Structure formats: C-alpha cells, structure tokens
Amino acid sequence: MKEAVHIGRNPSTGPALEELLAQVALGDEDAFAGVYDAVAGPVLGVVRAVLRDQAQSEEVTQEVLVEVWRTAPRYRTDRGTAINWILTLAHRRAVDRVRSVDAAAARDHKAALLDRLPEYDEVVEHVEARLEREQVRRCVRTLTELQRQAVTLAYYRGLTYREVAEALALPLGTVKTRLRDGLIRLRDCLGVTA
Amino acid sequence: MTTTDLHRLTGAYALHALSDTENTAFERHLAGCEACAQETAELSATAARMGLAVATTPPAGLREQVLRRITTVRQETPGRPAQALAARPGPRTRRLSRWALAACLAAATALGGTALWQHQEAEDARAQARRAARTTDGIAAVLAAPDARTRATALAGGATATVVVSRGQDRAVFVVSGMTSPPGGKVYQLWFDEDGTMRPAGLMDPARSDQAVLLRGSVDGASGMGITVEPDGGSKEPTSAPVAVMTFPS
C-alpha cells in the first residue's frame, strides 16, 4: 500500500503525518509504513548532507526511523509538526554521528566544504519535494553571503558554530549572530510559523 | 555566558551547532524565556524546511529493513509505568490476515503439519498431525469467522505473536513464530487475562518455535492473554512473571 502522505503545509488528499503518527503511537505497523514512505527520503537527505557517506547515512537513517517508531508515543502535536519533529531528530542524530567519529580529515577541506554547498538532489521527482527545494533555494539566495555560508555549513555539514567561525575565519560572536539572523530571514521568506 | 548571549543562541541551537555544555545551558535558559522558546521553535521549523529541500530517494531495500526492524522494537509508553516483561502493545487489527492464516493452516492439515512448521522434527509429525486434526478444525473456525480480529505483537527475543479472537465463536487462537525454547523441563503456558486474574488456556508445544494454539476455554470475560513459563504439565495459576501479555483486539 503506497498512499501519498501529506507532510508539508499544503492541502493534500493524503492523511496528515500527525494522524499516522498517532496510529503509530498505538503500535500500528501499517501506519508506520505510511510514515516511512512520507519521511524516509527527507530523513536520508538530511543525514546524507551531514555525513556524506552513503552507507553510514543509510545506517543512521534506519536508526532514526526506528527511534521514530519507538518514541512515537512521546510525540505531541503542540510541540510542532511531525515532520519537524522527525527531521530535527534526524539532523541531531547525523550531527551526533559526525561528531562522534573523527571527521577531522573531511573537515580539513574547508574550501571543498564551502564549494559544494548545499547539495540538492535533482533526481527527486516528487512534486512536493521539488517545490520545497525550489522555495528553499530561492529563499537561501535572499541571505547575505555570510549568512548563507554560516547557516548552510551548520545545517548541511553539521559544524558547530565554533567550527563555522574557524572555517570562515570570523569571530564567534559574528557567527552566532549570522546563524540567528540568517535563519530568521529564511523563516520570514518561507513563511514558517511554529 | 550572559543572558544576552543566550538569547542570541536560538539560531545555533536550532541548527544543532552548540557544544553539549552550551546546549544544556541554553535549554535551561529556554525553560524560563518564552520569547526564546517561540523563536527557537520557529527556527527549528525553518531548519527542518532546509532538510525537506534535500530530500532524496532512499534505496529500495531500506524500507523492508526498517519495517522488519521495528517489529522487534518495543515502543515507549508514556504516562504508564513500563511493564518490564509486557510485550509491546500492538493494536493492529486487520481482517485480511486471517485468510492468510487460514490458508496456511489448511496446507498444514493437508500435509500433516510438516509443511507449515519447518523446524518440526520428523518423528513428531504423526503426533502433531493427530493433534492438528483435533484442533485445526477449531483453529480454522476461529480464523475464518466473519468477526475474527487479529492483533500482531513483537515479543521479547524476536518472536512475533498474533492473537486471533472471534467473539462469535467465543474462541481465540494464538499463533507464534520464532519463539525461543523454554528452559529444560518447562513449558510455555497460555492464560486468559480476566482483569488481572489468570485463567489457564492451555500449553504450547515446547519443541516448536512456530505454532498455532487454540486457546482452551471461553474468551468471554477475558480482555487479553498472557504467557508464562511453567513446570512441565502446566500450573493451575501462574508461578512466574509473564514473558508476554497481550490485549485482545477489540
């Protein structure tokens, strides 16, 4: 059974991810399959952006999805949308992984890091995902160069703000500020509400 | 770190760009700063949008692996004290699976029980077939009942259990696969759970990891079932903590 599940804010015919998650919280494995179909692509995308390595990314993606299953009873809609909850978890786990292994070698190539940011998967054909990509890309372009670099290095590469400061040769305070005002500008451009 | 500094960390926090100690300090600050909490929630949601934008197509095999893995992972149960030995609650009421089960059992009957249960030893086959002949009619009747409801549950140790209940037949069938052997001289005993009082419902065959058991007695009055390890021959009441408890599908 493959049913389109609606994960964004746009109206759609599929069941809302939140509803599926409520069923998952009751142990419904079929509902979990629906959650998988809706979020596996974004989860893998986030994890792979940070980890780069495909095999490790799939491993962490599995861990994240199993954690979604395990902790679904803890999810509460008043703390944000289900996709936020899941992608925040995915990013956290990816970041934990990249910081737990010695990623120094990969991080030494800061020029390369900056060079290849961000990675948008052009082969995704899902319309909702493509629209999302276009919208984010358009809004990222509205950032200043420093904001864009800081935010993308932190999010897509999983760098701490200290590492971002080092990579961009900027004072720590400046990076903190750029991360915040960069995200605020993105938030306003994307029309995000919490 | 000053409060002003902490206020400015909403972005870094939302991007998971803080060190562990800074993260802890910021979360402490968040608890008492409503404006920060609101901004943090919005910036986290913004970060998630950046995540959506890099969605990719997962490899085909991943889905199956994940769906298989979750059957062995017990879910958290907030608001209720964790029952150490209780099986993960798995309300998965489906009406389709009983046909699959009925088909399996029909095959088992036809082949004397050897086809269905791969681990069954050959010398047991005839005894099994005799027993199967007695009970399979009852099992099949439950599985094929129009009101049959099933609930699948992952048991500790990787076994999967399905309980099929027909209120109309007033009977229940317990189907398990991958069950570990009970300790030597012990058997798994099944029980009806009547508001915490356990009523004996028969024994499982200790030699088989996969089996279907027609629970002995009426379903009426029972809200679920349990499994305990008992001395050979079974007990009148449980003498050990349950290895699993399951709620009947409604």
HADDOCK unambig.tbl for C-alpha pairs under 7 A between the chains (distance, minus, plus):
assign (segid A and resid 26 and name CA) (segid B and resid 90 and name CA) 6.55 0.50 0.50
assign (segid A and resid 26 and name CA) (segid B and resid 91 and name CA) 6.38 0.50 0.50
assign (segid A and resid 27 and name CA) (segid B and resid 89 and name CA) 5.99 0.50 0.50
assign (segid A and resid 27 and name CA) (segid B and resid 90 and name CA) 4.26 0.50 0.50
assign (segid A and resid 27 and name CA) (segid B and resid 91 and name CA) 5.72 0.50 0.50
assign (segid A and resid 28 and name CA) (segid B and resid 90 and name CA) 6.21 0.50 0.50
assign (segid A and resid 28 and name CA) (segid B and resid 91 and name CA) 6.01 0.50 0.50
assign (segid A and resid 28 and name CA) (segid B and resid 92 and name CA) 5.30 0.50 0.50
assign (segid A and resid 33 and name CA) (segid B and resid 67 and name CA) 6.83 0.50 0.50
assign (segid A and resid 40 and name CA) (segid B and resid 58 and name CA) 6.58 0.50 0.50
assign (segid A and resid 41 and name CA) (segid B and resid 55 and name CA) 4.97 0.50 0.50
assign (segid A and resid 41 and name CA) (segid B and resid 56 and name CA) 4.75 0.50 0.50
assign (segid A and resid 41 and name CA) (segid B and resid 57 and name CA) 5.13 0.50 0.50
assign (segid A and resid 41 and name CA) (segid B and resid 58 and name CA) 5.52 0.50 0.50
assign (segid A and resid 42 and name CA) (segid B and resid 51 and name CA) 6.37 0.50 0.50
assign (segid A and resid 42 and name CA) (segid B and resid 52 and name CA) 5.22 0.50 0.50
assign (segid A and resid 42 and name CA) (segid B and resid 54 and name CA) 6.54 0.50 0.50
assign (segid A and resid 42 and name CA) (segid B and resid 55 and name CA) 3.81 0.50 0.50
assign (segid A and resid 42 and name CA) (segid B and resid 56 and name CA) 6.17 0.50 0.50
assign (segid A and resid 44 and name CA) (segid B and resid 55 and name CA) 6.90 0.50 0.50
assign (segid A and resid 44 and name CA) (segid B and resid 56 and name CA) 6.57 0.50 0.50
assign (segid A and resid 44 and name CA) (segid B and resid 58 and name CA) 6.66 0.50 0.50
assign (segid A and resid 45 and name CA) (segid B and resid 51 and name CA) 7.00 0.50 0.50
assign (segid A and resid 45 and name CA) (segid B and resid 54 and name CA) 5.08 0.50 0.50
assign (segid A and resid 45 and name CA) (segid B and resid 55 and name CA) 4.43 0.50 0.50
assign (segid A and resid 45 and name CA) (segid B and resid 56 and name CA) 5.04 0.50 0.50
assign (segid A and resid 46 and name CA) (segid B and resid 51 and name CA) 5.20 0.50 0.50
assign (segid A and resid 46 and name CA) (segid B and resid 54 and name CA) 6.36 0.50 0.50
assign (segid A and resid 46 and name CA) (segid B and resid 55 and name CA) 6.96 0.50 0.50
assign (segid A and resid 62 and name CA) (segid B and resid 66 and name CA) 5.98 0.50 0.50
assign (segid A and resid 66 and name CA) (segid B and resid 66 and name CA) 6.86 0.50 0.50
assign (segid A and resid 66 and name CA) (segid B and resid 70 and name CA) 5.97 0.50 0.50
assign (segid A and resid 69 and name CA) (segid B and resid 70 and name CA) 6.79 0.50 0.50
assign (segid A and resid 69 and name CA) (segid B and resid 75 and name CA) 6.76 0.50 0.50
assign (segid A and resid 70 and name CA) (segid B and resid 73 and name CA) 6.76 0.50 0.50
assign (segid A and resid 70 and name CA) (segid B and resid 74 and name CA) 6.37 0.50 0.50
assign (segid A and resid 70 and name CA) (segid B and resid 75 and name CA) 4.17 0.50 0.50
assign (segid A and resid 70 and name CA) (segid B and resid 76 and name CA) 5.78 0.50 0.50
assign (segid A and resid 71 and name CA) (segid B and resid 75 and name CA) 6.28 0.50 0.50
assign (segid A and resid 71 and name CA) (segid B and resid 76 and name CA) 5.66 0.50 0.50
assign (segid A and resid 73 and name CA) (segid B and resid 76 and name CA) 6.26 0.50 0.50
assign (segid A and resid 73 and name CA) (segid B and resid 77 and name CA) 6.20 0.50 0.50
assign (segid A and resid 73 and name CA) (segid B and resid 78 and name CA) 6.39 0.50 0.50
assign (segid A and resid 74 and name CA) (segid B and resid 78 and name CA) 6.26 0.50 0.50
assign (segid A and resid 84 and name CA) (segid B and resid 45 and name CA) 5.66 0.50 0.50
assign (segid A and resid 84 and name CA) (segid B and resid 48 and name CA) 5.42 0.50 0.50
assign (segid A and resid 87 and name CA) (segid B and resid 48 and name CA) 5.63 0.50 0.50
assign (segid A and resid 87 and name CA) (segid B and resid 51 and name CA) 6.68 0.50 0.50
assign (segid A and resid 88 and name CA) (segid B and resid 48 and name CA) 6.32 0.50 0.50
assign (segid A and resid 92 and name CA) (segid B and resid 16 and name CA) 6.51 0.50 0.50
assign (segid A and resid 119 and name CA) (segid B and resid 54 and name CA) 6.74 0.50 0.50
assign (segid A and resid 120 and name CA) (segid B and resid 53 and name CA) 6.89 0.50 0.50
assign (segid A and resid 120 and name CA) (segid B and resid 54 and name CA) 5.03 0.50 0.50
assign (segid A and resid 121 and name CA) (segid B and resid 54 and name CA) 5.97 0.50 0.50
assign (segid A and resid 121 and name CA) (segid B and resid 55 and name CA) 6.88 0.50 0.50
assign (segid A and resid 121 and name CA) (segid B and resid 56 and name CA) 5.90 0.50 0.50
assign (segid A and resid 124 and name CA) (segid B and resid 56 and name CA) 5.82 0.50 0.50
assign (segid A and resid 124 and name CA) (segid B and resid 57 and name CA) 6.37 0.50 0.50
assign (segid A and resid 129 and name CA) (segid B and resid 52 and name CA) 6.86 0.50 0.50
assign (segid A and resid 129 and name CA) (segid B and resid 53 and name CA) 6.54 0.50 0.50
assign (segid A and resid 129 and name CA) (segid B and resid 55 and name CA) 6.69 0.50 0.50
assign (segid A and resid 132 and name CA) (segid B and resid 52 and name CA) 6.70 0.50 0.50
assign (segid A and resid 132 and name CA) (segid B and resid 53 and name CA) 5.43 0.50 0.50
assign (segid A and resid 133 and name CA) (segid B and resid 53 and name CA) 4.05 0.50 0.50
assign (segid A and resid 133 and name CA) (segid B and resid 54 and name CA) 6.83 0.50 0.50
assign (segid A and resid 136 and name CA) (segid B and resid 50 and name CA) 6.44 0.50 0.50
assign (segid A and resid 136 and name CA) (segid B and resid 53 and name CA) 6.34 0.50 0.50
assign (segid A and resid 154 and name CA) (segid B and resid 15 and name CA) 6.17 0.50 0.50
assign (segid A and resid 154 and name CA) (segid B and resid 17 and name CA) 6.04 0.50 0.50
assign (segid A and resid 155 and name CA) (segid B and resid 15 and name CA) 5.48 0.50 0.50
assign (segid A and resid 159 and name CA) (segid B and resid 17 and name CA) 6.11 0.50 0.50
assign (segid A and resid 160 and name CA) (segid B and resid 17 and name CA) 3.85 0.50 0.50
assign (segid A and resid 160 and name CA) (segid B and resid 18 and name CA) 5.59 0.50 0.50
assign (segid A and resid 160 and name CA) (segid B and resid 19 and name CA) 6.91 0.50 0.50
assign (segid A and resid 161 and name CA) (segid B and resid 12 and name CA) 6.60 0.50 0.50
assign (segid A and resid 161 and name CA) (segid B and resid 17 and name CA) 5.17 0.50 0.50
assign (segid A and resid 161 and name CA) (segid B and resid 18 and name CA) 6.43 0.50 0.50
assign (segid A and resid 176 and name CA) (segid B and resid 8 and name CA) 6.59 0.50 0.50
assign (segid A and resid 176 and name CA) (segid B and resid 9 and name CA) 6.25 0.50 0.50
assign (segid A and resid 176 and name CA) (segid B and resid 12 and name CA) 6.29 0.50 0.50
assign (segid A and resid 177 and name CA) (segid B and resid 8 and name CA) 6.41 0.50 0.50
assign (segid A and resid 179 and name CA) (segid B and resid 11 and name CA) 5.13 0.50 0.50
assign (segid A and resid 179 and name CA) (segid B and resid 12 and name CA) 5.91 0.50 0.50
assign (segid A and resid 180 and name CA) (segid B and resid 8 and name CA) 6.74 0.50 0.50
assign (segid A and resid 180 and name CA) (segid B and resid 10 and name CA) 6.31 0.50 0.50
assign (segid A and resid 180 and name CA) (segid B and resid 11 and name CA) 3.93 0.50 0.50
assign (segid A and resid 180 and name CA) (segid B and resid 12 and name CA) 6.69 0.50 0.50
assign (segid A and resid 183 and name CA) (segid B and resid 11 and name CA) 6.36 0.50 0.50
assign (segid A and resid 183 and name CA) (segid B and resid 43 and name CA) 6.17 0.50 0.50
assign (segid A and resid 183 and name CA) (segid B and resid 46 and name CA) 6.90 0.50 0.50
assign (segid A and resid 184 and name CA) (segid B and resid 43 and name CA) 6.80 0.50 0.50
assign (segid A and resid 186 and name CA) (segid B and resid 46 and name CA) 6.91 0.50 0.50
assign (segid A and resid 187 and name CA) (segid B and resid 43 and name CA) 6.69 0.50 0.50
assign (segid A and resid 187 and name CA) (segid B and resid 46 and name CA) 5.43 0.50 0.50
assign (segid A and resid 192 and name CA) (segid B and resid 42 and name CA) 6.59 0.50 0.50
assign (segid A and resid 192 and name CA) (segid B and resid 45 and name CA) 6.88 0.50 0.50
assign (segid A and resid 192 and name CA) (segid B and resid 46 and name CA) 6.26 0.50 0.50
assign (segid A and resid 193 and name CA) (segid B and resid 42 and name CA) 5.74 0.50 0.50
assign (segid A and resid 194 and name CA) (segid B and resid 41 and name CA) 5.59 0.50 0.50
assign (segid A and resid 194 and name CA) (segid B and resid 42 and name CA) 4.64 0.50 0.50
assign (segid A and resid 194 and name CA) (segid B and resid 45 and name CA) 6.44 0.50 0.50
